[in-house]
Amino acid sequence: MAGNNSVTAEVTLEKLLKDIESLESIIAGWDEHERITITALKRAIDDLNKEAMARLIRGLKKSPEAMAALKEVIGDEIVYSVLRHHELVKPSLQERIEQALDSVRPMLQGHGGNVELVSVEPPSKATVRLIGACSGCPASELTLSEGVEKAIKEQCPEITEIIKAKGICTTDTPVNFVSPFARGIEKNWIFAANFDELPENELVVREVGGQSVILAKLENNVVCYQNACAHLGMPLDMSELKDGVLTCSYHAFEYLIKSGECLTVPEVQLQTHAVRVIANKVEVSLS
């Protein structure tokens, strides 16, 4: 008898899930009574498998060596997916952070932006990046603190440090820009200037709420900072703004005008104030 030279195809999670989806699409075309029956059968099989696996895990917990082996095999994506389906293992930290980001993505996408998880450093640090219209724009800090950070810390209280990675800001952000989370919190918005009166790529000094601030119009966006260098607090009235870099006229400290980040001493940055532009009116909320 000739030998069997066929090679067994590799079993992957992706292939198994596609097989399930194909069967589910067939079932979707059945009549209601048949769908109810097959759903009940599936639930009964799931209940049986979950109980069997739960008892197996409880038995393995009695042996430290067996538990060590179990923890190792849970790293297999198929094993992990099945145990997660039956809620026999908790979602990983990365999964929970992604779930938190999923909860705010609809609001961000409604404003032409998004957020992505860059990295997770257990037990307490995560790095995210705002992208699209949410990156480097006037209300990006508000979006990060009131939207993204809040969602992550509610879902993952062990995360105590959230780092904002640098992103790319789009140039087609609408003029009527407000952080999607600005309406959800109480802020005192103060009129600062008319949008069409601000010169492009120039500094404008304004008195807002008894404080001196600088405004800069960058294409369709406006940024606002305290009129004080982060070095010794000297005013920035006479500073040079060239190629997106603001240079203090006193001690030549350089800052990125889009974000307020200091290029001279990266540990410091300009004090940022939230900005919104509505119906040609530039309004500032002092931080």
NUVOSE-713345 format. One line per field, with one value per residue (C-alpha): residue in three letters; x, y, z. Coordinates in Angstrom, 3 decimals, padded with zeros to 6 digits. Example, Ala and Ser with C-alpha at 12.3 -4.5 7.8 and 13.67 -1.06 7.14 Angstrom:
2
residuo: [ALA; SER]
c1: [012.300; 013.670]
c2: [-004.500; -001.060]
c3: [007.800; 007.140]
***
This chain:
287
residuo: [MET; ALA; GLY; ASN; ASN; SER; VAL; THR; ALA; GLU; VAL; THR; LEU; GLU; LYS; LEU; LEU; LYS; ASP; ILE; GLU; SER; LEU; GLU; SER; ILE; ILE; ALA; GLY; TRP; ASP; GLU; HIS; GLU; ARG; ILE; THR; ILE; THR; ALA; LEU; LYS; ARG; ALA; ILE; ASP; ASP; LEU; ASN; LYS; GLU; ALA; MET; ALA; ARG; LEU; ILE; ARG; GLY; LEU; LYS; LYS; SER; PRO; GLU; ALA; MET; ALA; ALA; LEU; LYS; GLU; VAL; ILE; GLY; ASP; GLU; ILE; VAL; TYR; SER; VAL; LEU; ARG; HIS; HIS; GLU; LEU; VAL; LYS; PRO; SER; LEU; GLN; GLU; ARG; ILE; GLU; GLN; ALA; LEU; ASP; SER; VAL; ARG; PRO; MET; LEU; GLN; GLY; HIS; GLY; GLY; ASN; VAL; GLU; LEU; VAL; SER; VAL; GLU; PRO; PRO; SER; LYS; ALA; THR; VAL; ARG; LEU; ILE; GLY; ALA; CYS; SER; GLY; CYS; PRO; ALA; SER; GLU; LEU; THR; LEU; SER; GLU; GLY; VAL; GLU; LYS; ALA; ILE; LYS; GLU; GLN; CYS; PRO; GLU; ILE; THR; GLU; ILE; ILE; LYS; ALA; LYS; GLY; ILE; CYS; THR; THR; ASP; THR; PRO; VAL; ASN; PHE; VAL; SER; PRO; PHE; ALA; ARG; GLY; ILE; GLU; LYS; ASN; TRP; ILE; PHE; ALA; ALA; ASN; PHE; ASP; GLU; LEU; PRO; GLU; ASN; GLU; LEU; VAL; VAL; ARG; GLU; VAL; GLY; GLY; GLN; SER; VAL; ILE; LEU; ALA; LYS; LEU; GLU; ASN; ASN; VAL; VAL; CYS; TYR; GLN; ASN; ALA; CYS; ALA; HIS; LEU; GLY; MET; PRO; LEU; ASP; MET; SER; GLU; LEU; LYS; ASP; GLY; VAL; LEU; THR; CYS; SER; TYR; HIS; ALA; PHE; GLU; TYR; LEU; ILE; LYS; SER; GLY; GLU; CYS; LEU; THR; VAL; PRO; GLU; VAL; GLN; LEU; GLN; THR; HIS; ALA; VAL; ARG; VAL; ILE; ALA; ASN; LYS; VAL; GLU; VAL; SER; LEU; SER]
c1: [000.000; 001.375; 002.377; 000.476; 002.677; 000.147; 001.282; -001.126; -002.048; -001.037; -003.936; -004.131; -006.527; -007.322; -008.337; -010.461; -012.269; -012.911; -014.454; -016.771; -017.728; -018.552; -020.862; -022.477; -023.206; -024.988; -027.028; -028.020; -030.030; -032.080; -035.559; -036.022; -036.976; -033.851; -031.629; -033.065; -032.446; -028.837; -028.156; -029.465; -027.307; -024.224; -024.920; -025.303; -022.004; -020.276; -021.612; -020.365; -016.900; -016.616; -017.494; -015.078; -012.221; -012.975; -012.758; -009.534; -007.970; -009.086; -007.435; -004.198; -004.018; -003.262; 000.118; 002.622; 004.358; 001.071; 000.107; 003.467; 002.862; -000.684; 000.532; 003.031; 000.510; -001.943; 000.546; -000.687; -003.165; -005.695; -005.669; -005.887; -008.747; -010.842; -010.263; -011.081; -014.267; -015.330; -014.178; -011.782; -008.854; -008.904; -008.201; -004.598; -003.588; -003.116; -006.605; -008.176; -006.343; -007.530; -011.088; -010.728; -009.481; -012.332; -014.772; -013.472; -012.641; -016.151; -015.944; -012.399; -013.273; -016.267; -013.767; -011.400; -008.964; -008.122; -005.859; -003.540; -001.777; 001.982; 003.282; 002.503; 005.118; 003.619; 002.647; 001.806; 002.868; 001.234; 002.135; -000.546; -000.501; -003.203; -003.467; -005.290; -007.014; -006.438; -002.642; -000.817; -003.946; -005.292; -007.299; -005.073; -004.046; -007.701; -008.573; -005.804; -006.611; -010.414; -010.971; -008.173; -006.517; -009.836; -011.031; -007.780; -007.644; -011.283; -010.661; -007.137; -006.651; -003.162; -002.034; -000.708; 001.475; 000.197; 002.716; 001.706; 003.865; 004.480; 002.060; 001.390; -001.144; -003.296; -003.610; -007.295; -008.668; -011.908; -011.827; -014.653; -012.413; -013.292; -011.920; -014.633; -014.461; -014.600; -018.388; -018.363; -016.579; -017.124; -014.669; -014.581; -014.105; -012.975; -012.997; -009.429; -009.577; -011.353; -009.919; -009.746; -007.867; -004.961; -001.942; -000.580; 002.534; 002.972; 002.743; -000.133; -000.168; -003.536; -004.772; -007.172; -008.728; -006.124; -003.237; -000.918; -001.020; 000.382; -001.697; -000.384; -002.492; -001.145; -003.164; -006.628; -005.517; -004.751; -002.444; -002.278; 000.483; 001.244; 003.346; 006.328; 009.419; 009.718; 013.308; 013.084; 009.563; 010.624; 007.885; 007.813; 006.446; 009.597; 010.408; 011.073; 008.752; 010.357; 009.750; 007.512; 010.080; 009.661; 012.956; 012.936; 014.600; 016.275; 018.156; 017.434; 015.388; 013.610; 010.081; 007.932; 005.016; 002.556; 003.062; 005.037; 007.771; 011.196; 013.967; 016.697; 015.769; 013.286; 012.267; 010.346; 007.662; 005.467; 002.324; -000.539; -004.068; -007.031; -008.371; -011.521; -012.665; -016.401; -018.054; -014.798; -014.324; -011.148; -011.866; -009.355; -009.748; -006.899; -005.216]
c2: [000.000; 003.345; 005.636; 008.814; 011.712; 014.429; 017.199; 018.122; 021.794; 023.913; 024.640; 028.351; 030.445; 032.543; 029.490; 028.039; 031.353; 031.646; 028.156; 029.202; 032.423; 030.443; 028.144; 031.088; 032.765; 029.578; 029.405; 033.052; 031.983; 029.391; 030.082; 031.374; 028.027; 026.341; 029.222; 029.053; 025.313; 025.515; 028.415; 026.373; 023.419; 025.656; 027.117; 023.642; 022.469; 025.652; 025.123; 021.524; 022.494; 025.401; 023.234; 020.509; 022.970; 024.748; 021.429; 020.600; 023.913; 023.512; 020.099; 021.440; 024.206; 021.562; 020.938; 023.817; 022.003; 021.494; 025.149; 026.248; 024.112; 025.492; 029.095; 028.302; 026.664; 029.554; 031.517; 029.530; 031.768; 028.986; 027.827; 031.408; 032.285; 029.306; 029.986; 033.674; 032.684; 030.713; 033.495; 031.143; 033.560; 037.298; 039.560; 040.687; 044.236; 045.029; 043.722; 045.864; 048.961; 048.271; 047.917; 051.297; 052.870; 051.256; 053.055; 056.500; 055.825; 056.633; 060.158; 060.660; 059.353; 061.679; 064.548; 063.161; 061.558; 058.328; 056.818; 053.830; 051.851; 052.080; 049.968; 048.544; 048.297; 046.286; 046.874; 050.567; 052.304; 052.658; 054.761; 055.950; 058.072; 060.476; 060.412; 062.340; 065.555; 064.786; 064.896; 068.084; 070.202; 072.849; 070.536; 067.464; 067.705; 067.998; 065.026; 062.990; 063.838; 063.924; 061.175; 058.696; 058.778; 058.687; 055.673; 053.752; 054.421; 053.403; 050.119; 049.560; 051.239; 049.746; 052.023; 055.138; 056.589; 057.295; 058.669; 060.543; 059.531; 062.022; 061.791; 063.450; 066.253; 066.486; 069.814; 069.577; 069.943; 071.972; 075.518; 074.787; 072.586; 071.513; 068.482; 065.783; 065.625; 069.387; 069.421; 066.736; 068.835; 072.224; 074.805; 078.570; 079.593; 083.202; 085.076; 085.805; 086.889; 086.540; 083.674; 085.575; 088.452; 086.276; 086.423; 083.102; 081.789; 084.851; 085.343; 087.403; 088.486; 088.775; 089.425; 086.607; 086.310; 088.629; 086.573; 087.297; 084.536; 084.056; 082.783; 081.352; 080.508; 077.468; 076.822; 075.912; 075.529; 077.874; 077.129; 079.066; 079.209; 081.220; 084.229; 082.941; 080.998; 077.711; 078.584; 081.693; 082.851; 085.701; 087.010; 085.649; 088.816; 089.448; 085.807; 084.675; 082.130; 080.463; 077.081; 075.975; 076.761; 079.548; 080.966; 082.954; 086.340; 086.241; 082.958; 081.352; 078.446; 076.790; 075.326; 073.504; 075.874; 073.046; 071.274; 073.589; 070.955; 072.381; 071.431; 072.913; 071.093; 068.274; 067.960; 071.267; 072.754; 075.796; 075.962; 075.048; 076.453; 074.724; 076.433; 076.110; 077.941; 078.316; 080.578; 082.508; 083.147; 081.890; 081.001; 079.986; 078.002; 078.786; 075.711]
c3: [000.000; -001.012; 001.807; 002.564; 001.441; 002.132; 004.498; 007.260; 006.965; 009.915; 012.242; 013.007; 015.035; 011.980; 009.925; 012.726; 013.228; 009.493; 009.505; 012.351; 010.548; 007.394; 009.336; 011.117; 007.776; 006.628; 009.841; 009.414; 006.345; 008.227; 009.531; 013.083; 014.634; 013.248; 014.410; 017.940; 018.053; 016.858; 019.238; 022.159; 021.087; 020.845; 024.298; 025.816; 024.281; 025.497; 029.017; 029.020; 027.749; 030.197; 033.199; 032.118; 031.621; 034.911; 036.783; 034.942; 035.938; 039.563; 039.607; 038.090; 040.706; 043.334; 041.702; 041.361; 038.506; 036.654; 037.163; 035.770; 032.689; 032.358; 032.502; 029.775; 027.450; 027.934; 025.841; 022.841; 020.986; 020.374; 024.005; 025.245; 022.869; 023.961; 027.667; 027.135; 025.271; 028.329; 030.692; 032.442; 032.161; 032.620; 029.639; 029.398; 030.288; 026.602; 025.789; 028.494; 027.282; 023.730; 025.040; 026.740; 023.511; 021.572; 023.877; 022.852; 019.203; 017.868; 019.302; 018.024; 014.562; 014.475; 014.673; 012.048; 014.474; 016.223; 018.856; 018.795; 021.479; 020.930; 023.810; 027.244; 029.979; 032.865; 035.498; 035.243; 032.023; 028.586; 025.559; 023.135; 019.997; 018.856; 015.065; 012.374; 013.403; 017.090; 016.888; 017.821; 017.440; 019.844; 022.061; 021.893; 025.552; 026.572; 024.357; 025.961; 029.583; 029.512; 026.978; 026.446; 029.887; 031.716; 029.728; 030.267; 034.018; 034.468; 032.640; 033.989; 037.385; 037.645; 034.800; 036.504; 033.734; 030.231; 027.765; 024.623; 021.685; 018.921; 016.013; 012.688; 012.574; 009.466; 007.694; 006.907; 010.438; 010.315; 011.676; 014.125; 016.221; 019.745; 021.521; 021.339; 025.131; 025.759; 025.978; 028.653; 031.275; 032.850; 031.533; 031.593; 027.950; 027.435; 024.132; 022.976; 019.320; 016.002; 013.976; 010.678; 012.341; 013.473; 011.116; 009.881; 011.661; 013.857; 017.593; 018.979; 022.622; 024.364; 027.892; 028.813; 032.234; 033.706; 032.290; 029.375; 026.733; 023.242; 020.327; 017.081; 014.031; 012.204; 009.037; 010.396; 014.011; 016.880; 019.804; 023.060; 025.668; 028.771; 027.806; 029.772; 028.786; 030.657; 031.513; 033.735; 032.987; 030.698; 028.329; 024.800; 023.141; 021.107; 020.384; 016.829; 015.189; 012.197; 010.543; 013.387; 016.086; 018.654; 019.976; 023.227; 022.718; 026.149; 026.408; 023.002; 024.389; 021.442; 021.446; 018.902; 018.376; 017.646; 020.955; 023.246; 023.620; 024.431; 022.004; 024.193; 027.405; 026.604; 030.273; 030.180; 027.953; 027.605; 029.736; 027.388; 027.495; 025.840; 022.700; 020.678; 017.552; 017.069; 014.500; 013.912; 017.642; 019.303; 022.919; 025.576; 028.780; 031.151; 032.631]
***
